Structures are given as structure tokens and as C-alpha cells.
Amino acid sequence: MENWDEITLELLQELVASKQVKKLREIFEEVNIVDLAEMVEKFTFAEVLFVFKTIKKEITAELFAYLSFDRQEDLIKAFSGPEIKSILDNLYLDDVVDFLEEMPENIVRKVLQNASVQQRAEINMLLSFAVNSAGSIMTTDYVELDEHDSVSQALVKIRKQGKTAETINTCFVINASNMLLGSVKLKDILFAKEGTEIGDIMDTDIASVTTLDDQENVVRVFQKYDISVLPVVNAQYRLMGIITVDDVIDVLEEEATEDIHLMAAIRPLEGSYLETGIVDMFKARIPWLLVLMVSATVTDYVITANNHVLVLLPSLAFFIPMLMDTAGNAGSQASAMVIRGISVDSLSYKDFFKVLIKEIRVAMVVGLILFLVNTMRIGIFMPSVGWTMGMLVSLSVYITILLSKIIGGSLPLLALVFKIDPAAMSGPVITTTVDAISLTVYFAIATTFLMM
């Protein structure tokens, strides 16, 4: 097989059907395993089993890690004890834990029964950490060195531990009590003299996180220090594991998906859109829709309570949709900016007044422009309404923008105080809140100035 770019799903299935083992092994040794996993995912289960029984065990383990959870579950059910053990021996432990977290109890039990004593202990430890914590996403596959190791001794350890380590570019230095002392790059070891002690060339000023830290904090540490690997310690500063940048990319995708769902008033879901069932979709969407629909009763009440104003001044009704849309959009803009600031710039509730002042200043400028444009719009395109009405509608827009920006910028920060995800305080929630407020302001101004 010379041109690996021509590998297709049909070709792979043809090779499986004709049992051309040699060519299959060549392909799986040469072609990117991620691309192959996408094709294997579309195989029949019988074809998948043939591939796993044909190609090398270290390759099947890597392939296993890139398959969907449903495929992984089916494979574990079909595998014998030795086959499961082979998968465990060739998989990084964090990948094993990621897989087990999604599996039913009987699958977890079967996997653990075929793990070695050490593997079982490490897997149980990783599974014991809270979901979305640093401990739950770390791996225990890393290279550790002693501060008194010479360069030559360190290289021996790297050759031994590096076979199963997730990375050897950065090694971590510990003492006899397993306390983290520092880190040393492989490059520095290679260029140091053989008799040099690791303690003399290690970097002691290193960033770390604890096993209990939230994974969002882990992402922020990676972004702040621009690193590729991060040590995880316990309360006594003993080294427990490491987190690599590929794990952080998965966390970023997960957190972004969760925020997008929350901002759209959807309970966060795992898995892809096509793999998510109708029932799960329904359960994710209906709660917030019910809450928002019921909360709209406040808006209905405001309109009903001011029916007498609409009867006397029916032209007021023309501007209600515009006012509500403008208020909702203004609030959503502010909340989106603040939520982004919380995620990227580490904004906290301590910055409340800074955010408040900034949003007020922005609202004053934005509100003034909308006031002027809306007044001219009504004067030019709706002359029958009159300039007085136009001015009062525009004044309502100005005040509404001011309040909407304040509310939109404040709610995400207040959510932090009550330990609620700030993303939940966005889009639909903001819109529903400012709708009622904008109508209240609108009718109050109309009653005050037009019905005197």
C-alpha cells in the first residue's frame, strides 16, 4: 500500500471482508489513528472485532481511546479478560478513567476485575475525585526523578518510566516523601554533565494545582503560564499526577459546550448532537422553557395592569416589540461580555463595582445614540405619532438601555456569589428580566408625561 492518502472506508471494509491481515496491519501502523478511528466507527460490530483481533495490541488500545463510548461499551462486553487487560496495559490511565466514567456499573466492574492491583488502585483513586476537578482529569503516567539523581541516573529512569509516561519532555522532581520540589526539562538533562545532580538544574518556581481545583481553574493556569504540562498535588503538596495540554483542549471544548447550552437555556448535555436521543433533548430543553414561559406572566401582568393607558393611547402598543427587543439585546450584550471576562480575564464578584461603572458609561453613550436615532426615525417615518410621543419613546429606550446594561453586567457576577454558573445568567434569563422592567419604565413614563 503506497499511497496512504487514498485510504477510504470502503477500502478498509473490503480488506476486512477479504481478511487481508497484512495490508490492514500496514495501514494501521502508517496512517493517523484518529482518521482511522473515524472510519472504524462506521464499521459493523463484526468488522470492528476483526480489526481488534488482527492489529497490534498497542495500536488497538490507541484506537479504542478514539472510539465513541457506545462502541467502547460494546467492545468491553465482547472482550475476554486477557483482551481487556491488554487494553489497560496500553492505555494511559486518564483515558481509562474517561471511558469508565461514562460506563454502567457492570462494565466498570468487568474492567476493574481484569486490571492489575496497581492499575485498580490508581483507577479507583482517579474515579474518587469529583467530576470536573483537576484530580478527575489528571494522569498518573509521568516521569518522576529524585533531586539527588545524577544526570546519568535520571536518563536510566526516563528510559524505564518513559515507555508508559504521557510525556517525557518535562520530568518532575520529588523527595523521599513524594513532595513536589520542581521540574526539569529533558533538554536540560541531555545537555548537562553526567555527574550533575538533578537538584542543581531543576526549576523550583513551577505552577501547580491541587486535586480539588475546578477544571476551569486548570485551564486558566495553562493560559496564564503558557505551559504544556501541569503537576497536580494534594493538600500536603505531594505529587499526585499531571495534566497535559491535550486534556485541557478537551476541557475547553466541554466548558464551551456547557456555556453555549446554558446561554441558550438548555441543561448541559454530553455527547454529539446526532448521538443525543430525543428524550435527552426533551429533558434538556423543557425545564427552562417552562420556567421562562411562566416567568413571562410578569410581563403579561405589566401590560394588563396598563390596559387603560393603551386604550387612551393605542399608538403606544406600536413601540412595545421594539422596546423589548432592544432591552433584551442590550442586556444580553452586557452579560456575554462579562461572562467572557469571567472565563478569560478572571473577573470575580470583587470587580462588581468596576463592571457596574463601565456598563453605566457604555450604556450612557449607547443610550444617547439610540435616543437620537429613534427620535429621528419616528419623526421621519411616523409623523402622525408626533414629536412629543417620539421623544418619550426614545427616553424610555434610553432608560431601558441603562437598566438593561446594569442588569446584564451584574447578574453573572452575582451568580458567582451564589456559586451558580454565570452562563446561566444570560440570554433568555436576561431577556425575560429586562422585558418586564422595560415595559414598567415605558408605561410609567407614558402615564407621567402623556396623561397629565
SULWO-V331340 format. One record per residue. N is the residue number from 1. RES is the residue in three letters. PHI is phi in whole degrees, 0 to 359 (999 if undefined). BURIAL is 1 if it has 24 or more other C-alpha atoms within 12 Angstrom, else 0. Layout:
N:RES:PHI:BURIAL, N:RES:PHI:BURIAL
This chain:
1:MET:999:0, 2:GLU:261:0, 3:ASN:264:0, 4:TRP:287:0, 5:ASP:290:0, 6:GLU:265:0, 7:ILE:290:1, 8:THR:232:0, 9:LEU:300:0, 10:GLU:297:0, 11:LEU:295:0, 12:LEU:299:1, 13:GLN:295:1, 14:GLU:294:0, 15:LEU:294:1, 16:VAL:293:1, 17:ALA:298:0, 18:SER:270:0, 19:LYS:55:0, 20:GLN:272:0, 21:VAL:300:0, 22:LYS:300:0, 23:LYS:292:1, 24:LEU:298:1, 25:ARG:296:1, 26:GLU:298:0, 27:ILE:296:1, 28:PHE:288:1, 29:GLU:273:0, 30:GLU:254:0, 31:VAL:269:1, 32:ASN:306:0, 33:ILE:294:1, 34:VAL:294:0, 35:ASP:296:0, 36:LEU:293:1, 37:ALA:299:1, 38:GLU:298:0, 39:MET:282:1, 40:VAL:298:1, 41:GLU:303:1, 42:LYS:267:0, 43:PHE:292:1, 44:THR:289:0, 45:PHE:297:0, 46:ALA:297:0, 47:GLU:293:1, 48:VAL:297:1, 49:LEU:300:1, 50:PHE:298:1, 51:VAL:298:1, 52:PHE:292:1, 53:LYS:270:1, 54:THR:257:1, 55:ILE:272:1, 56:LYS:298:1, 57:LYS:297:1, 58:GLU:293:1, 59:ILE:282:1, 60:THR:295:1, 61:ALA:296:1, 62:GLU:294:1, 63:LEU:298:1, 64:PHE:304:1, 65:ALA:296:1, 66:TYR:262:1, 67:LEU:276:1, 68:SER:292:1, 69:PHE:298:1, 70:ASP:296:1, 71:ARG:297:1, 72:GLN:298:1, 73:GLU:297:1, 74:ASP:298:0, 75:LEU:293:1, 76:ILE:298:1, 77:LYS:298:0, 78:ALA:273:0, 79:PHE:287:1, 80:SER:277:0, 81:GLY:305:0, 82:PRO:300:0, 83:GLU:291:1, 84:ILE:295:1, 85:LYS:299:1, 86:SER:295:1, 87:ILE:298:1, 88:LEU:297:1, 89:ASP:293:1, 90:ASN:248:1, 91:LEU:253:1, 92:TYR:292:1, 93:LEU:297:1, 94:ASP:294:1, 95:ASP:291:1, 96:VAL:299:1, 97:VAL:294:1, 98:ASP:304:1, 99:PHE:291:1, 100:LEU:292:1, 101:GLU:298:1, 102:GLU:260:0, 103:MET:263:1, 104:PRO:291:0, 105:GLU:300:0, 106:ASN:294:0, 107:ILE:288:1, 108:VAL:300:1, 109:ARG:298:0, 110:LYS:297:1, 111:VAL:295:1, 112:LEU:295:1, 113:GLN:296:0, 114:ASN:256:1, 115:ALA:271:1, 116:SER:289:0, 117:VAL:302:0, 118:GLN:293:0, 119:GLN:299:1, 120:ARG:297:1, 121:ALA:296:0, 122:GLU:290:1, 123:ILE:296:1, 124:ASN:299:1, 125:MET:297:1, 126:LEU:294:1, 127:LEU:289:1, 128:SER:284:0, 129:PHE:284:1, 130:ALA:299:0, 131:VAL:301:0, 132:ASN:71:1, 133:SER:263:1, 134:ALA:299:1, 135:GLY:297:1, 136:SER:283:1, 137:ILE:249:1, 138:MET:279:1, 139:THR:236:1, 140:THR:262:1, 141:ASP:268:1, 142:TYR:211:1, 143:VAL:262:1, 144:GLU:242:1, 145:LEU:235:1, 146:ASP:264:1, 147:GLU:298:1, 148:HIS:266:0, 149:ASP:295:1, 150:SER:280:1, 151:VAL:302:1, 152:SER:295:0, 153:GLN:294:1, 154:ALA:297:1, 155:LEU:295:1, 156:VAL:296:0, 157:LYS:296:1, 158:ILE:296:1, 159:ARG:298:0, 160:LYS:282:0, 161:GLN:281:0, 162:GLY:294:0, 163:LYS:296:0, 164:THR:248:0, 165:ALA:287:1, 166:GLU:287:1, 167:THR:209:1, 168:ILE:242:1, 169:ASN:295:1, 170:THR:235:1, 171:CYS:249:1, 172:PHE:249:1, 173:VAL:256:1, 174:ILE:232:1, 175:ASN:256:0, 176:ALA:296:0, 177:SER:267:0, 178:ASN:68:0, 179:MET:281:1, 180:LEU:287:1, 181:LEU:255:1, 182:GLY:172:1, 183:SER:222:1, 184:VAL:217:1, 185:LYS:277:1, 186:LEU:302:1, 187:LYS:300:0, 188:ASP:292:1, 189:ILE:292:1, 190:LEU:296:0, 191:PHE:263:0, 192:ALA:270:0, 193:LYS:291:0, 194:GLU:302:0, 195:GLY:277:0, 196:THR:294:0, 197:GLU:279:1, 198:ILE:300:1, 199:GLY:299:1, 200:ASP:278:1, 201:ILE:244:1, 202:MET:282:1, 203:ASP:261:0, 204:THR:269:0, 205:ASP:266:0, 206:ILE:238:1, 207:ALA:278:1, 208:SER:207:1, 209:VAL:229:1, 210:THR:264:1, 211:THR:298:1, 212:LEU:268:1, 213:ASP:298:1, 214:ASP:291:1, 215:GLN:296:1, 216:GLU:294:1, 217:ASN:294:1, 218:VAL:301:1, 219:VAL:300:1, 220:ARG:296:1, 221:VAL:294:1, 222:PHE:299:1, 223:GLN:293:0, 224:LYS:295:0, 225:TYR:261:0, 226:ASP:52:0, 227:ILE:245:0, 228:SER:250:1, 229:VAL:212:1, 230:LEU:225:1, 231:PRO:284:1, 232:VAL:243:1, 233:VAL:239:1, 234:ASN:264:0, 235:ALA:297:0, 236:GLN:268:0, 237:TYR:66:0, 238:ARG:274:1, 239:LEU:290:1, 240:MET:251:1, 241:GLY:176:1, 242:ILE:225:1, 243:ILE:238:1, 244:THR:256:1, 245:VAL:296:1, 246:ASP:294:1, 247:ASP:293:1, 248:VAL:293:1, 249:ILE:298:0, 250:ASP:297:0, 251:VAL:296:1, 252:LEU:301:1, 253:GLU:296:0, 254:GLU:296:0, 255:GLU:293:1, 256:ALA:295:1, 257:THR:298:0, 258:GLU:298:1, 259:ASP:295:1, 260:ILE:298:1, 261:HIS:297:1, 262:LEU:296:1, 263:MET:292:1, 264:ALA:259:1, 265:ALA:62:1, 266:ILE:236:1, 267:ARG:295:1, 268:PRO:307:1, 269:LEU:242:1, 270:GLU:256:1, 271:GLY:91:0, 272:SER:283:0, 273:TYR:301:0, 274:LEU:290:0, 275:GLU:277:0, 276:THR:281:0, 277:GLY:287:0, 278:ILE:299:0, 279:VAL:297:0, 280:ASP:295:0, 281:MET:300:0, 282:PHE:299:0, 283:LYS:297:0, 284:ALA:285:1, 285:ARG:264:0, 286:ILE:294:0, 287:PRO:302:0, 288:TRP:292:1, 289:LEU:297:0, 290:LEU:295:0, 291:VAL:299:0, 292:LEU:291:1, 293:MET:294:0, 294:VAL:294:0, 295:SER:293:0, 296:ALA:294:1, 297:THR:302:0, 298:VAL:298:0, 299:THR:298:1, 300:ASP:300:0, 301:TYR:296:0, 302:VAL:299:1, 303:ILE:293:1, 304:THR:298:0, 305:ALA:294:0, 306:ASN:247:1, 307:ASN:301:0, 308:HIS:297:0, 309:VAL:289:1, 310:LEU:293:1, 311:VAL:293:0, 312:LEU:284:0, 313:LEU:232:0, 314:PRO:300:0, 315:SER:294:0, 316:LEU:299:1, 317:ALA:296:1, 318:PHE:299:0, 319:PHE:261:1, 320:ILE:298:1, 321:PRO:301:0, 322:MET:298:1, 323:LEU:295:1, 324:MET:293:1, 325:ASP:296:1, 326:THR:297:1, 327:ALA:297:1, 328:GLY:298:1, 329:ASN:294:1, 330:ALA:296:1, 331:GLY:294:1, 332:SER:294:1, 333:GLN:299:1, 334:ALA:296:1, 335:SER:295:1, 336:ALA:297:1, 337:MET:295:1, 338:VAL:289:1, 339:ILE:299:1, 340:ARG:297:1, 341:GLY:296:1, 342:ILE:295:1, 343:SER:286:1, 344:VAL:256:0, 345:ASP:259:0, 346:SER:60:0, 347:LEU:298:1, 348:SER:222:1, 349:TYR:298:1, 350:LYS:293:0, 351:ASP:268:0, 352:PHE:307:1, 353:PHE:289:0, 354:LYS:297:0, 355:VAL:295:1, 356:LEU:300:1, 357:ILE:297:0, 358:LYS:296:0, 359:GLU:294:1, 360:ILE:295:1, 361:ARG:296:0, 362:VAL:296:1, 363:ALA:298:1, 364:MET:296:1, 365:VAL:289:0, 366:VAL:299:1, 367:GLY:298:1, 368:LEU:296:1, 369:ILE:297:0, 370:LEU:294:1, 371:PHE:300:1, 372:LEU:293:0, 373:VAL:295:0, 374:ASN:293:1, 375:THR:297:1, 376:MET:293:0, 377:ARG:299:0, 378:ILE:292:1, 379:GLY:296:0, 380:ILE:276:0, 381:PHE:264:0, 382:MET:227:0, 383:PRO:298:0, 384:SER:291:0, 385:VAL:290:1, 386:GLY:95:0, 387:TRP:292:0, 388:THR:297:0, 389:MET:300:1, 390:GLY:301:1, 391:MET:296:1, 392:LEU:289:1, 393:VAL:296:1, 394:SER:293:1, 395:LEU:296:1, 396:SER:298:1, 397:VAL:299:1, 398:TYR:300:1, 399:ILE:295:1, 400:THR:297:1, 401:ILE:300:1, 402:LEU:300:1, 403:LEU:291:1, 404:SER:295:1, 405:LYS:295:1, 406:ILE:295:1, 407:ILE:293:1, 408:GLY:298:1, 409:GLY:278:1, 410:SER:273:1, 411:LEU:302:1, 412:PRO:299:1, 413:LEU:288:1, 414:LEU:294:1, 415:ALA:299:1, 416:LEU:297:1, 417:VAL:298:0, 418:PHE:265:0, 419:LYS:57:0, 420:ILE:252:0, 421:ASP:299:1, 422:PRO:303:1, 423:ALA:298:1, 424:ALA:289:1, 425:MET:265:1, 426:SER:217:1, 427:GLY:18:1, 428:PRO:300:1, 429:VAL:295:1, 430:ILE:299:1, 431:THR:300:1, 432:THR:298:1, 433:THR:293:1, 434:VAL:285:1, 435:ASP:301:1, 436:ALA:296:1, 437:ILE:292:1, 438:SER:296:1, 439:LEU:292:1, 440:THR:299:1, 441:VAL:297:1, 442:TYR:301:1, 443:PHE:288:1, 444:ALA:295:1, 445:ILE:293:1, 446:ALA:298:1, 447:THR:294:0, 448:THR:289:0, 449:PHE:258:0, 450:LEU:263:0, 451:MET:245:0, 452:MET:287:0
